[in-house]
Amino acid sequence: MPAPAITVSEGQRVSATDVLEATITFNKSHVSTPFVTIMLEPSTGVAEANTYISSISSTSVTVKLSSQFSGYIHMQAMSG
């Protein structure tokens, strides 16, 4: 079975200061729930936090972190 075609793709770099959770609203219109990847860019040193997606919809994604984080959260969302 072939992979579904990606018709909507976007990326964001979101600033965060001492957060344990962040909700990112998508800028593009996703008809279905997108596939999302998250990467951390700490403001200093190495990111001392693990991340996971706690909630996702066609309009936003909520990311939780294992410890307080300051820096940037990079988000990529793709849907077909």
N, CA, C and O atoms as a Tripos MOL2 file, in Angstrom:
@<TRIPOS>MOLECULE
protein
  320   319    80     0     0
PROTEIN
NO_CHARGES

@<TRIPOS>ATOM
      1 N           0.8410   -1.1690    0.0000 N.3       1 MET1
      2 CA          0.0000    0.0000    0.0000 C.3       1 MET1
      3 C           0.8940    1.2430    0.0000 C.2       1 MET1
      4 O           1.7730    1.3610    0.8540 O.2       1 MET1
      5 N           0.6910    2.1630   -0.9300 N.am      2 PRO2
      6 CA          1.5240    3.3660   -0.9970 C.3       2 PRO2
      7 C           1.2180    4.3200    0.1570 C.2       2 PRO2
      8 O           0.1160    4.3270    0.7060 O.2       2 PRO2
      9 N           2.2190    5.1220    0.5080 N.am      3 ALA3
     10 CA          2.0330    6.1290    1.5640 C.3       3 ALA3
     11 C           1.0930    7.2160    1.0750 C.2       3 ALA3
     12 O           1.0700    7.5230   -0.1170 O.2       3 ALA3
     13 N           0.3050    7.8120    1.9900 N.am      4 PRO4
     14 CA         -0.6050    8.8810    1.5680 C.3       4 PRO4
     15 C           0.1780   10.1140    1.1190 C.2       4 PRO4
     16 O           1.2640   10.3940    1.6270 O.2       4 PRO4
     17 N          -0.3820   10.8350    0.1710 N.am      5 ALA5
     18 CA          0.2620   12.0440   -0.3360 C.3       5 ALA5
     19 C           0.1550   13.1620    0.7000 C.2       5 ALA5
     20 O          -0.8940   13.3490    1.3160 O.2       5 ALA5
     21 N           1.2330   13.8890    0.8820 N.am      6 ILE6
     22 CA          1.2250   15.0350    1.7900 C.3       6 ILE6
     23 C           0.8390   16.2620    0.9770 C.2       6 ILE6
     24 O           1.5130   16.6170    0.0100 O.2       6 ILE6
     25 N          -0.2570   16.9050    1.3790 N.am      7 THR7
     26 CA         -0.7190   18.0870    0.6580 C.3       7 THR7
     27 C          -0.5470   19.3690    1.4590 C.2       7 THR7
     28 O          -0.5490   20.4610    0.8900 O.2       7 THR7
     29 N          -0.3950   19.2450    2.7930 N.am      8 VAL8
     30 CA         -0.1880   20.4170    3.6470 C.3       8 VAL8
     31 C           1.0250   20.1440    4.5320 C.2       8 VAL8
     32 O           1.1030   19.1080    5.1930 O.2       8 VAL8
     33 N           1.9670   21.0800    4.5360 N.am      9 SER9
     34 CA          3.1710   20.9460    5.3490 C.3       9 SER9
     35 C           3.5290   22.3140    5.9200 C.2       9 SER9
     36 O           3.4750   23.3200    5.2130 O.2       9 SER9
     37 N           3.8920   22.3490    7.1920 N.am     10 GLU10
     38 CA          4.2890   23.6110    7.8040 C.3      10 GLU10
     39 C           5.2870   23.3740    8.9220 C.2      10 GLU10
     40 O           5.3830   22.2750    9.4670 O.2      10 GLU10
     41 N           6.0200   24.4100    9.2510 N.am     11 GLY11
     42 CA          6.9540   24.3660   10.3540 C.3      11 GLY11
     43 C           6.8910   25.6620   11.1420 C.2      11 GLY11
     44 O           6.6300   26.7280   10.5840 O.2      11 GLY11
     45 N           7.1300   25.5630   12.4320 N.am     12 GLN12
     46 CA          7.1520   26.7460   13.2900 C.3      12 GLN12
     47 C           8.3030   26.6210   14.2810 C.2      12 GLN12
     48 O           8.6930   25.5210   14.6710 O.2      12 GLN12
     49 N           8.8330   27.7630   14.6760 N.am     13 ARG13
     50 CA          9.8550   27.8720   15.7280 C.3      13 ARG13
     51 C           9.2440   28.7760   16.7890 C.2      13 ARG13
     52 O           9.1200   29.9850   16.5890 O.2      13 ARG13
     53 N           8.8610   28.1820   17.9260 N.am     14 VAL14
     54 CA          8.0990   28.8800   18.9530 C.3      14 VAL14
     55 C           8.9780   29.1150   20.1780 C.2      14 VAL14
     56 O           9.5980   28.1860   20.6930 O.2      14 VAL14
     57 N           9.0260   30.3590   20.6370 N.am     15 SER15
     58 CA          9.8060   30.7150   21.8250 C.3      15 SER15
     59 C           9.1000   30.2160   23.0840 C.2      15 SER15
     60 O           7.8750   30.2910   23.1860 O.2      15 SER15
     61 N           9.8810   29.7040   24.0450 N.am     16 ALA16
     62 CA          9.3310   29.1950   25.3000 C.3      16 ALA16
     63 C          10.2500   29.5950   26.4440 C.2      16 ALA16
     64 O          11.4730   29.5450   26.3090 O.2      16 ALA16
     65 N           9.6610   29.9940   27.5770 N.am     17 THR17
     66 CA         10.4340   30.3680   28.7640 C.3      17 THR17
     67 C           9.8830   29.6500   29.9830 C.2      17 THR17
     68 O           8.7410   29.8830   30.3780 O.2      17 THR17
     69 N          10.6820   28.7820   30.5790 N.am     18 ASP18
     70 CA         10.3170   28.0390   31.7930 C.3      18 ASP18
     71 C           8.9590   27.3530   31.6770 C.2      18 ASP18
     72 O           8.1070   27.5130   32.5520 O.2      18 ASP18
     73 N           8.7500   26.5920   30.6030 N.am     19 VAL19
     74 CA          7.4610   25.9240   30.3890 C.3      19 VAL19
     75 C           7.5550   24.4310   30.6700 C.2      19 VAL19
     76 O           8.6120   23.8200   30.5140 O.2      19 VAL19
     77 N           6.4450   23.8640   31.0810 N.am     20 LEU20
     78 CA          6.2770   22.4130   31.1970 C.3      20 LEU20
     79 C           5.3170   21.9040   30.1400 C.2      20 LEU20
     80 O           5.2050   20.6980   29.9180 O.2      20 LEU20
     81 N           4.6120   22.8440   29.4760 N.am     21 GLU21
     82 CA          3.6160   22.5050   28.4650 C.3      21 GLU21
     83 C           3.4870   23.6670   27.5000 C.2      21 GLU21
     84 O           3.5890   24.8270   27.9000 O.2      21 GLU21
     85 N           3.2630   23.3610   26.2260 N.am     22 ALA22
     86 CA          3.0550   24.4060   25.2250 C.3      22 ALA22
     87 C           2.0310   23.9220   24.2120 C.2      22 ALA22
     88 O           2.0890   22.7820   23.7510 O.2      22 ALA22
     89 N           1.0980   24.7930   23.8710 N.am     23 THR23
     90 CA          0.1360   24.5030   22.8070 C.3      23 THR23
     91 C           0.4860   25.3730   21.6140 C.2      23 THR23
     92 O           0.5980   26.5940   21.7280 O.2      23 THR23
     93 N           0.6560   24.7290   20.4690 N.am     24 ILE24
     94 CA          1.0180   25.4200   19.2320 C.3      24 ILE24
     95 C          -0.1600   25.3090   18.2790 C.2      24 ILE24
     96 O          -0.6080   24.2100   17.9540 O.2      24 ILE24
     97 N          -0.6620   26.4640   17.8310 N.am     25 THR25
     98 CA         -1.7640   26.5040   16.8670 C.3      25 THR25
     99 C          -1.1860   26.4850   15.4620 C.2      25 THR25
    100 O          -0.2670   27.2430   15.1500 O.2      25 THR25
    101 N          -1.7260   25.6170   14.6160 N.am     26 PHE26
    102 CA         -1.2370   25.5170   13.2470 C.3      26 PHE26
    103 C          -1.5970   26.7760   12.4610 C.2      26 PHE26
    104 O          -2.6590   27.3630   12.6670 O.2      26 PHE26
    105 N          -0.7090   27.1830   11.5640 N.am     27 ASN27
    106 CA         -0.9540   28.3410   10.7020 C.3      27 ASN27
    107 C          -1.6880   27.9570    9.4260 C.2      27 ASN27
    108 O          -2.3520   28.7890    8.8080 O.2      27 ASN27
    109 N          -1.5650   26.7050    9.0410 N.am     28 LYS28
    110 CA         -2.2150   26.2460    7.8140 C.3      28 LYS28
    111 C          -3.4420   25.4140    8.1570 C.2      28 LYS28
    112 O          -3.5880   24.9340    9.2810 O.2      28 LYS28
    113 N          -4.3120   25.2520    7.1820 N.am     29 SER29
    114 CA         -5.5470   24.4910    7.3740 C.3      29 SER29
    115 C          -5.2950   23.0160    7.0700 C.2      29 SER29
    116 O          -5.0200   22.6410    5.9300 O.2      29 SER29
    117 N          -5.3930   22.1910    8.1080 N.am     30 HIS30
    118 CA         -5.2300   20.7540    7.9590 C.3      30 HIS30
    119 C          -6.6230   20.1240    7.9830 C.2      30 HIS30
    120 O          -7.3470   20.2580    8.9690 O.2      30 HIS30
    121 N          -6.9960   19.4410    6.9090 N.am     31 VAL31
    122 CA         -8.3190   18.8080    6.8260 C.3      31 VAL31
    123 C          -8.3910   17.6070    7.7610 C.2      31 VAL31
    124 O          -9.4430   17.3220    8.3330 O.2      31 VAL31
    125 N          -7.2770   16.9100    7.9150 N.am     32 SER32
    126 CA         -7.2100   15.7690    8.8250 C.3      32 SER32
    127 C          -6.1460   16.0460    9.8870 C.2      32 SER32
    128 O          -5.3760   16.9990    9.7700 O.2      32 SER32
    129 N          -6.1100   15.2090   10.9170 N.am     33 THR33
    130 CA         -5.1040   15.3630   11.9670 C.3      33 THR33
    131 C          -3.7220   15.1130   11.3600 C.2      33 THR33
    132 O          -3.4820   14.0520   10.7850 O.2      33 THR33
    133 N          -2.8190   16.0760   11.4840 N.am     34 PRO34
    134 CA         -1.4970   15.9240   10.8470 C.3      34 PRO34
    135 C          -0.5490   15.0320   11.6400 C.2      34 PRO34
    136 O          -0.7470   14.7880   12.8300 O.2      34 PRO34
    137 N           0.4700   14.5590   10.9630 N.am     35 PHE35
    138 CA          1.6130   13.9260   11.6060 C.3      35 PHE35
    139 C           2.4840   15.0800   12.1060 C.2      35 PHE35
    140 O           2.7210   16.0370   11.3690 O.2      35 PHE35
    141 N           2.9630   14.9980   13.3540 N.am     36 VAL36
    142 CA          3.7210   16.1080   13.9370 C.3      36 VAL36
    143 C           5.0290   15.5910   14.5310 C.2      36 VAL36
    144 O           5.0630   14.5370   15.1660 O.2      36 VAL36
    145 N           6.1000   16.3470   14.3150 N.am     37 THR37
    146 CA          7.3740   16.0830   14.9840 C.3      37 THR37
    147 C           7.7560   17.3230   15.7850 C.2      37 THR37
    148 O           7.4440   18.4500   15.4030 O.2      37 THR37
    149 N           8.4400   17.0870   16.9070 N.am     38 ILE38
    150 CA          8.8630   18.1610   17.8020 C.3      38 ILE38
    151 C          10.3600   18.0020   18.0820 C.2      38 ILE38
    152 O          10.8520   16.8910   18.2810 O.2      38 ILE38
    153 N          11.0730   19.1330   18.0940 N.am     39 MET39
    154 CA         12.4790   19.1340   18.4750 C.3      39 MET39
    155 C          12.7370   20.3700   19.3330 C.2      39 MET39
    156 O          12.1530   21.4270   19.0970 O.2      39 MET39
    157 N          13.6140   20.2330   20.3320 N.am     40 LEU40
    158 CA         13.9280   21.3400   21.2280 C.3      40 LEU40
    159 C          15.2550   21.9880   20.8700 C.2      40 LEU40
    160 O          16.2090   21.3100   20.4880 O.2      40 LEU40
    161 N          15.3030   23.3150   20.9970 N.am     41 GLU41
    162 CA         16.5260   24.1080   20.8430 C.3      41 GLU41
    163 C          16.6760   24.9180   22.1400 C.2      41 GLU41
    164 O          16.0570   25.9730   22.2810 O.2      41 GLU41
    165 N          17.4900   24.4350   23.0850 N.am     42 PRO42
    166 CA         17.6040   25.1260   24.3630 C.3      42 PRO42
    167 C          18.2950   26.4870   24.2200 C.2      42 PRO42
    168 O          19.1180   26.6900   23.3280 O.2      42 PRO42
    169 N          17.9400   27.4150   25.1220 N.am     43 SER43
    170 CA         18.5570   28.7450   25.0700 C.3      43 SER43
    171 C          20.0210   28.6830   25.4990 C.2      43 SER43
    172 O          20.8330   29.4900   25.0460 O.2      43 SER43
    173 N          20.3670   27.7270   26.3750 N.am     44 THR44
    174 CA         21.7640   27.5290   26.7690 C.3      44 THR44
    175 C          22.0190   26.0410   26.9630 C.2      44 THR44
    176 O          21.1330   25.3050   27.3970 O.2      44 THR44
    177 N          23.2060   25.6110   26.6460 N.am     45 GLY45
    178 CA         23.5940   24.2330   26.9120 C.3      45 GLY45
    179 C          22.7970   23.1980   26.1420 C.2      45 GLY45
    180 O          22.4560   23.3800   24.9740 O.2      45 GLY45
    181 N          22.5090   22.1020   26.8390 N.am     46 VAL46
    182 CA         21.8180   20.9570   26.2540 C.3      46 VAL46
    183 C          20.4190   20.8850   26.8260 C.2      46 VAL46
    184 O          20.2140   21.1810   28.0030 O.2      46 VAL46
    185 N          19.4470   20.4930   26.0060 N.am     47 ALA47
    186 CA         18.0690   20.3470   26.4770 C.3      47 ALA47
    187 C          18.0050   19.2150   27.4970 C.2      47 ALA47
    188 O          18.3030   18.0640   27.1790 O.2      47 ALA47
    189 N          17.6180   19.5500   28.7110 N.am     48 GLU48
    190 CA         17.5080   18.5680   29.7880 C.3      48 GLU48
    191 C          16.0450   18.1600   29.9840 C.2      48 GLU48
    192 O          15.6070   17.9340   31.1120 O.2      48 GLU48
    193 N          15.3010   18.0680   28.8970 N.am     49 ALA49
    194 CA         13.8770   17.7270   28.9840 C.3      49 ALA49
    195 C          13.5150   16.7340   27.8960 C.2      49 ALA49
    196 O          14.0210   16.8130   26.7770 O.2      49 ALA49
    197 N          12.6430   15.8080   28.2250 N.am     50 ASN50
    198 CA         12.0400   14.9220   27.2390 C.3      50 ASN50
    199 C          10.6950   15.5300   26.8400 C.2      50 ASN50
    200 O          10.0450   16.1940   27.6480 O.2      50 ASN50
    201 N          10.2870   15.3040   25.6090 N.am     51 THR51
    202 CA          9.0160   15.8560   25.1410 C.3      51 THR51
    203 C           8.1110   14.7400   24.6590 C.2      51 THR51
    204 O           8.5640   13.6870   24.2090 O.2      51 THR51
    205 N           6.8110   15.0060   24.7660 N.am     52 TYR52
    206 CA          5.8350   14.1200   24.1390 C.3      52 TYR52
    207 C           4.5930   14.9200   23.7840 C.2      52 TYR52
    208 O           4.2960   15.9410   24.4040 O.2      52 TYR52
    209 N           3.8820   14.4490   22.7920 N.am     53 ILE53
    210 CA          2.6520   15.1000   22.3540 C.3      53 ILE53
    211 C           1.5180   14.5370   23.1950 C.2      53 ILE53
    212 O           1.2430   13.3370   23.1630 O.2      53 ILE53
    213 N           0.8540   15.4220   23.9550 N.am     54 SER54
    214 CA         -0.2290   14.9770   24.8240 C.3      54 SER54
    215 C          -1.5910   15.1290   24.1760 C.2      54 SER54
    216 O          -2.5510   14.4750   24.5820 O.2      54 SER54
    217 N          -1.6830   15.9920   23.1650 N.am     55 SER55
    218 CA         -2.9580   16.2150   22.4850 C.3      55 SER55
    219 C          -2.6790   16.7520   21.0900 C.2      55 SER55
    220 O          -1.7520   17.5340   20.8790 O.2      55 SER55
    221 N          -3.5030   16.3140   20.1410 N.am     56 ILE56
    222 CA         -3.3400   16.7940   18.7650 C.3      56 ILE56
    223 C          -4.7020   16.8140   18.0880 C.2      56 ILE56
    224 O          -5.5360   15.9360   18.3080 O.2      56 ILE56
    225 N          -4.9110   17.8330   17.2600 N.am     57 SER57
    226 CA         -6.1440   17.9420   16.4780 C.3      57 SER57
    227 C          -5.7720   18.5240   15.1190 C.2      57 SER57
    228 O          -4.5880   18.6690   14.8140 O.2      57 SER57
    229 N          -6.7480   18.8520   14.3150 N.am     58 SER58
    230 CA         -6.4590   19.4380   13.0050 C.3      58 SER58
    231 C          -6.0950   20.9180   13.1120 C.2      58 SER58
    232 O          -5.7080   21.5310   12.1170 O.2      58 SER58
    233 N          -6.2160   21.5070   14.3290 N.am     59 THR59
    234 CA         -5.9200   22.9330   14.4980 C.3      59 THR59
    235 C          -4.7370   23.2310   15.4190 C.2      59 THR59
    236 O          -4.1760   24.3250   15.3570 O.2      59 THR59
    237 N          -4.3400   22.2680   16.2860 N.am     60 SER60
    238 CA         -3.2530   22.5500   17.2270 C.3      60 SER60
    239 C          -2.6400   21.2660   17.7690 C.2      60 SER60
    240 O          -3.1750   20.1700   17.6020 O.2      60 SER60
    241 N          -1.4940   21.4450   18.4250 N.am     61 VAL61
    242 CA         -0.8140   20.3460   19.0940 C.3      61 VAL61
    243 C          -0.3630   20.8370   20.4660 C.2      61 VAL61
    244 O           0.0980   21.9710   20.6000 O.2      61 VAL61
    245 N          -0.4940   19.9870   21.4840 N.am     62 THR62
    246 CA         -0.0160   20.3080   22.8210 C.3      62 THR62
    247 C           1.1470   19.3940   23.1430 C.2      62 THR62
    248 O           1.0600   18.1730   23.0190 O.2      62 THR62
    249 N           2.2440   20.0190   23.5600 N.am     63 VAL63
    250 CA          3.4860   19.3140   23.8750 C.3      63 VAL63
    251 C           3.7310   19.4350   25.3760 C.2      63 VAL63
    252 O           3.6030   20.5200   25.9410 O.2      63 VAL63
    253 N           4.0820   18.3300   26.0180 N.am     64 LYS64
    254 CA          4.4610   18.3540   27.4290 C.3      64 LYS64
    255 C           5.9370   18.0160   27.5450 C.2      64 LYS64
    256 O           6.4890   17.2670   26.7380 O.2      64 LYS64
    257 N           6.5650   18.5870   28.5720 N.am     65 LEU65
    258 CA          7.9920   18.3980   28.7970 C.3      65 LEU65
    259 C           8.2160   17.8140   30.1780 C.2      65 LEU65
    260 O           7.4380   18.0670   31.0980 O.2      65 LEU65
    261 N           9.2840   17.0290   30.3280 N.am     66 SER66
    262 CA          9.5670   16.3470   31.5910 C.3      66 SER66
    263 C          10.1510   17.2810   32.6510 C.2      66 SER66
    264 O          10.1140   16.9610   33.8390 O.2      66 SER66
    265 N          10.6860   18.4250   32.2380 N.am     67 SER67
    266 CA         11.1950   19.4250   33.1710 C.3      67 SER67
    267 C          11.0520   20.7950   32.5170 C.2      67 SER67
    268 O          10.8350   20.8950   31.3100 O.2      67 SER67
    269 N          11.1760   21.8490   33.3210 N.am     68 GLN68
    270 CA         11.0170   23.1920   32.7800 C.3      68 GLN68
    271 C          12.0340   23.4320   31.6810 C.2      68 GLN68
    272 O          13.1970   23.0430   31.7830 O.2      68 GLN68
    273 N          11.5600   24.0910   30.6150 N.am     69 PHE69
    274 CA         12.3810   24.2970   29.4260 C.3      69 PHE69
    275 C          12.3130   25.7550   29.0000 C.2      69 PHE69
    276 O          11.2520   26.3780   29.0330 O.2      69 PHE69
    277 N          13.4690   26.2930   28.5980 N.am     70 SER70
    278 CA         13.5620   27.6180   27.9960 C.3      70 SER70
    279 C          14.3560   27.5000   26.7090 C.2      70 SER70
    280 O          15.4120   26.8680   26.6710 O.2      70 SER70
    281 N          13.8410   28.1100   25.6610 N.am     71 GLY71
    282 CA         14.4850   28.0670   24.3570 C.3      71 GLY71
    283 C          13.4300   28.1160   23.2720 C.2      71 GLY71
    284 O          12.4650   28.8750   23.3610 O.2      71 GLY71
    285 N          13.6210   27.2970   22.2420 N.am     72 TYR72
    286 CA         12.6700   27.2450   21.1360 C.3      72 TYR72
    287 C          12.1630   25.8180   20.9460 C.2      72 TYR72
    288 O          12.9090   24.8490   21.0870 O.2      72 TYR72
    289 N          10.8830   25.7180   20.6230 N.am     73 ILE73
    290 CA         10.2720   24.4450   20.2580 C.3      73 ILE73
    291 C          10.0570   24.4680   18.7480 C.2      73 ILE73
    292 O           9.3590   25.3320   18.2180 O.2      73 ILE73
    293 N          10.6690   23.5030   18.0690 N.am     74 HIS74
    294 CA         10.5020   23.3970   16.6120 C.3      74 HIS74
    295 C           9.4170   22.3710   16.3360 C.2      74 HIS74
    296 O           9.4730   21.2480   16.8360 O.2      74 HIS74
    297 N           8.4270   22.7610   15.5370 N.am     75 MET75
    298 CA          7.3040   21.8820   15.2270 C.3      75 MET75
    299 C           7.1720   21.7590   13.7080 C.2      75 MET75
    300 O           7.2070   22.7540   12.9840 O.2      75 MET75
    301 N           7.0220   20.5280   13.2460 N.am     76 GLN76
    302 CA          6.7340   20.2530   11.8360 C.3      76 GLN76
    303 C           5.4120   19.4800   11.7930 C.2      76 GLN76
    304 O           5.2390   18.5040   12.5220 O.2      76 GLN76
    305 N           4.4920   19.9120   10.9490 N.am     77 ALA77
    306 CA          3.1950   19.2380   10.7940 C.3      77 ALA77
    307 C           2.9470   18.9620    9.3180 C.2      77 ALA77
    308 O           3.1490   19.8250    8.4640 O.2      77 ALA77
    309 N           2.4990   17.7210    9.0330 N.am     78 MET78
    310 CA          2.2250   17.3080    7.6590 C.3      78 MET78
    311 C           0.9300   16.5270    7.6090 C.2      78 MET78
    312 O           0.6810   15.6640    8.4520 O.2      78 MET78
    313 N           0.1080   16.8300    6.6210 N.am     79 SER79
    314 CA         -1.1510   16.0750    6.4720 C.3      79 SER79
    315 C          -1.4690   15.9190    4.9910 C.2      79 SER79
    316 O          -0.9170   16.6070    4.1330 O.2      79 SER79
    317 N          -2.3730   14.9940    4.7280 N.am     80 GLY80
    318 CA         -2.7570   14.7180    3.3540 C.3      80 GLY80
    319 C          -4.1670   15.0680    3.0650 C.2      80 GLY80
    320 O          -4.6300   14.8880    1.9390 O.2      80 GLY80
@<TRIPOS>BOND
     1     1     2 1
     2     2     3 1
     3     3     4 2
     4     3     5 am
     5     5     6 1
     6     6     7 1
     7     7     8 2
     8     7     9 am
     9     9    10 1
    10    10    11 1
    11    11    12 2
    12    11    13 am
    13    13    14 1
    14    14    15 1
    15    15    16 2
    16    15    17 am
    17    17    18 1
    18    18    19 1
    19    19    20 2
    20    19    21 am
    21    21    22 1
    22    22    23 1
    23    23    24 2
    24    23    25 am
    25    25    26 1
    26    26    27 1
    27    27    28 2
    28    27    29 am
    29    29    30 1
    30    30    31 1
    31    31    32 2
    32    31    33 am
    33    33    34 1
    34    34    35 1
    35    35    36 2
    36    35    37 am
    37    37    38 1
    38    38    39 1
    39    39    40 2
    40    39    41 am
    41    41    42 1
    42    42    43 1
    43    43    44 2
    44    43    45 am
    45    45    46 1
    46    46    47 1
    47    47    48 2
    48    47    49 am
    49    49    50 1
    50    50    51 1
    51    51    52 2
    52    51    53 am
    53    53    54 1
    54    54    55 1
    55    55    56 2
    56    55    57 am
    57    57    58 1
    58    58    59 1
    59    59    60 2
    60    59    61 am
    61    61    62 1
    62    62    63 1
    63    63    64 2
    64    63    65 am
    65    65    66 1
    66    66    67 1
    67    67    68 2
    68    67    69 am
    69    69    70 1
    70    70    71 1
    71    71    72 2
    72    71    73 am
    73    73    74 1
    74    74    75 1
    75    75    76 2
    76    75    77 am
    77    77    78 1
    78    78    79 1
    79    79    80 2
    80    79    81 am
    81    81    82 1
    82    82    83 1
    83    83    84 2
    84    83    85 am
    85    85    86 1
    86    86    87 1
    87    87    88 2
    88    87    89 am
    89    89    90 1
    90    90    91 1
    91    91    92 2
    92    91    93 am
    93    93    94 1
    94    94    95 1
    95    95    96 2
    96    95    97 am
    97    97    98 1
    98    98    99 1
    99    99   100 2
   100    99   101 am
   101   101   102 1
   102   102   103 1
   103   103   104 2
   104   103   105 am
   105   105   106 1
   106   106   107 1
   107   107   108 2
   108   107   109 am
   109   109   110 1
   110   110   111 1
   111   111   112 2
   112   111   113 am
   113   113   114 1
   114   114   115 1
   115   115   116 2
   116   115   117 am
   117   117   118 1
   118   118   119 1
   119   119   120 2
   120   119   121 am
   121   121   122 1
   122   122   123 1
   123   123   124 2
   124   123   125 am
   125   125   126 1
   126   126   127 1
   127   127   128 2
   128   127   129 am
   129   129   130 1
   130   130   131 1
   131   131   132 2
   132   131   133 am
   133   133   134 1
   134   134   135 1
   135   135   136 2
   136   135   137 am
   137   137   138 1
   138   138   139 1
   139   139   140 2
   140   139   141 am
   141   141   142 1
   142   142   143 1
   143   143   144 2
   144   143   145 am
   145   145   146 1
   146   146   147 1
   147   147   148 2
   148   147   149 am
   149   149   150 1
   150   150   151 1
   151   151   152 2
   152   151   153 am
   153   153   154 1
   154   154   155 1
   155   155   156 2
   156   155   157 am
   157   157   158 1
   158   158   159 1
   159   159   160 2
   160   159   161 am
   161   161   162 1
   162   162   163 1
   163   163   164 2
   164   163   165 am
   165   165   166 1
   166   166   167 1
   167   167   168 2
   168   167   169 am
   169   169   170 1
   170   170   171 1
   171   171   172 2
   172   171   173 am
   173   173   174 1
   174   174   175 1
   175   175   176 2
   176   175   177 am
   177   177   178 1
   178   178   179 1
   179   179   180 2
   180   179   181 am
   181   181   182 1
   182   182   183 1
   183   183   184 2
   184   183   185 am
   185   185   186 1
   186   186   187 1
   187   187   188 2
   188   187   189 am
   189   189   190 1
   190   190   191 1
   191   191   192 2
   192   191   193 am
   193   193   194 1
   194   194   195 1
   195   195   196 2
   196   195   197 am
   197   197   198 1
   198   198   199 1
   199   199   200 2
   200   199   201 am
   201   201   202 1
   202   202   203 1
   203   203   204 2
   204   203   205 am
   205   205   206 1
   206   206   207 1
   207   207   208 2
   208   207   209 am
   209   209   210 1
   210   210   211 1
   211   211   212 2
   212   211   213 am
   213   213   214 1
   214   214   215 1
   215   215   216 2
   216   215   217 am
   217   217   218 1
   218   218   219 1
   219   219   220 2
   220   219   221 am
   221   221   222 1
   222   222   223 1
   223   223   224 2
   224   223   225 am
   225   225   226 1
   226   226   227 1
   227   227   228 2
   228   227   229 am
   229   229   230 1
   230   230   231 1
   231   231   232 2
   232   231   233 am
   233   233   234 1
   234   234   235 1
   235   235   236 2
   236   235   237 am
   237   237   238 1
   238   238   239 1
   239   239   240 2
   240   239   241 am
   241   241   242 1
   242   242   243 1
   243   243   244 2
   244   243   245 am
   245   245   246 1
   246   246   247 1
   247   247   248 2
   248   247   249 am
   249   249   250 1
   250   250   251 1
   251   251   252 2
   252   251   253 am
   253   253   254 1
   254   254   255 1
   255   255   256 2
   256   255   257 am
   257   257   258 1
   258   258   259 1
   259   259   260 2
   260   259   261 am
   261   261   262 1
   262   262   263 1
   263   263   264 2
   264   263   265 am
   265   265   266 1
   266   266   267 1
   267   267   268 2
   268   267   269 am
   269   269   270 1
   270   270   271 1
   271   271   272 2
   272   271   273 am
   273   273   274 1
   274   274   275 1
   275   275   276 2
   276   275   277 am
   277   277   278 1
   278   278   279 1
   279   279   280 2
   280   279   281 am
   281   281   282 1
   282   282   283 1
   283   283   284 2
   284   283   285 am
   285   285   286 1
   286   286   287 1
   287   287   288 2
   288   287   289 am
   289   289   290 1
   290   290   291 1
   291   291   292 2
   292   291   293 am
   293   293   294 1
   294   294   295 1
   295   295   296 2
   296   295   297 am
   297   297   298 1
   298   298   299 1
   299   299   300 2
   300   299   301 am
   301   301   302 1
   302   302   303 1
   303   303   304 2
   304   303   305 am
   305   305   306 1
   306   306   307 1
   307   307   308 2
   308   307   309 am
   309   309   310 1
   310   310   311 1
   311   311   312 2
   312   311   313 am
   313   313   314 1
   314   314   315 1
   315   315   316 2
   316   315   317 am
   317   317   318 1
   318   318   319 1
   319   319   320 2
@<TRIPOS>SUBSTRUCTURE
     1 MET1         2 RESIDUE 1 A MET
     2 PRO2         6 RESIDUE 1 A PRO
     3 ALA3        10 RESIDUE 1 A ALA
     4 PRO4        14 RESIDUE 1 A PRO
     5 ALA5        18 RESIDUE 1 A ALA
     6 ILE6        22 RESIDUE 1 A ILE
     7 THR7        26 RESIDUE 1 A THR
     8 VAL8        30 RESIDUE 1 A VAL
     9 SER9        34 RESIDUE 1 A SER
    10 GLU10       38 RESIDUE 1 A GLU
    11 GLY11       42 RESIDUE 1 A GLY
    12 GLN12       46 RESIDUE 1 A GLN
    13 ARG13       50 RESIDUE 1 A ARG
    14 VAL14       54 RESIDUE 1 A VAL
    15 SER15       58 RESIDUE 1 A SER
    16 ALA16       62 RESIDUE 1 A ALA
    17 THR17       66 RESIDUE 1 A THR
    18 ASP18       70 RESIDUE 1 A ASP
    19 VAL19       74 RESIDUE 1 A VAL
    20 LEU20       78 RESIDUE 1 A LEU
    21 GLU21       82 RESIDUE 1 A GLU
    22 ALA22       86 RESIDUE 1 A ALA
    23 THR23       90 RESIDUE 1 A THR
    24 ILE24       94 RESIDUE 1 A ILE
    25 THR25       98 RESIDUE 1 A THR
    26 PHE26      102 RESIDUE 1 A PHE
    27 ASN27      106 RESIDUE 1 A ASN
    28 LYS28      110 RESIDUE 1 A LYS
    29 SER29      114 RESIDUE 1 A SER
    30 HIS30      118 RESIDUE 1 A HIS
    31 VAL31      122 RESIDUE 1 A VAL
    32 SER32      126 RESIDUE 1 A SER
    33 THR33      130 RESIDUE 1 A THR
    34 PRO34      134 RESIDUE 1 A PRO
    35 PHE35      138 RESIDUE 1 A PHE
    36 VAL36      142 RESIDUE 1 A VAL
    37 THR37      146 RESIDUE 1 A THR
    38 ILE38      150 RESIDUE 1 A ILE
    39 MET39      154 RESIDUE 1 A MET
    40 LEU40      158 RESIDUE 1 A LEU
    41 GLU41      162 RESIDUE 1 A GLU
    42 PRO42      166 RESIDUE 1 A PRO
    43 SER43      170 RESIDUE 1 A SER
    44 THR44      174 RESIDUE 1 A THR
    45 GLY45      178 RESIDUE 1 A GLY
    46 VAL46      182 RESIDUE 1 A VAL
    47 ALA47      186 RESIDUE 1 A ALA
    48 GLU48      190 RESIDUE 1 A GLU
    49 ALA49      194 RESIDUE 1 A ALA
    50 ASN50      198 RESIDUE 1 A ASN
    51 THR51      202 RESIDUE 1 A THR
    52 TYR52      206 RESIDUE 1 A TYR
    53 ILE53      210 RESIDUE 1 A ILE
    54 SER54      214 RESIDUE 1 A SER
    55 SER55      218 RESIDUE 1 A SER
    56 ILE56      222 RESIDUE 1 A ILE
    57 SER57      226 RESIDUE 1 A SER
    58 SER58      230 RESIDUE 1 A SER
    59 THR59      234 RESIDUE 1 A THR
    60 SER60      238 RESIDUE 1 A SER
    61 VAL61      242 RESIDUE 1 A VAL
    62 THR62      246 RESIDUE 1 A THR
    63 VAL63      250 RESIDUE 1 A VAL
    64 LYS64      254 RESIDUE 1 A LYS
    65 LEU65      258 RESIDUE 1 A LEU
    66 SER66      262 RESIDUE 1 A SER
    67 SER67      266 RESIDUE 1 A SER
    68 GLN68      270 RESIDUE 1 A GLN
    69 PHE69      274 RESIDUE 1 A PHE
    70 SER70      278 RESIDUE 1 A SER
    71 GLY71      282 RESIDUE 1 A GLY
    72 TYR72      286 RESIDUE 1 A TYR
    73 ILE73      290 RESIDUE 1 A ILE
    74 HIS74      294 RESIDUE 1 A HIS
    75 MET75      298 RESIDUE 1 A MET
    76 GLN76      302 RESIDUE 1 A GLN
    77 ALA77      306 RESIDUE 1 A ALA
    78 MET78      310 RESIDUE 1 A MET
    79 SER79      314 RESIDUE 1 A SER
    80 GLY80      318 RESIDUE 1 A GLY
